[in-house]
Amino acid sequence: MIPTHELLSRIRWDAAFATSRFVIGYWDRVASRVRHADLREISRDADNPTLFDLLDEEGVAHSIPFHRVREVWRDGKLIRQRHPPGDIPA
């Protein structure tokens, strides 16, 4: 499976691949669930390449580590899913 950072780099640099609509699902530790965000709404953290920045529904900025990305959707189709350690699907 391609690592998250490599997939996101491909989306960023491969113009043909990037014409699709991408949504990421990241683990929200406070809500204990996966939240989804359009990739166009996130930005990379210039000071720390292991993080991305996102504004929540109330306009509060959050820095989220890439290791919390659990899903990547392309045009409504799930193309990558990562399960948290210890949570192996049956």
Summary of the structure (lengths in Angstrom):
residues: 90
radius of gyration: 13.1
end to end distance: 18.2
largest distance: 38.9
contacts: 186
relative contact order: 0.21
helix: 21%
strand: 40%
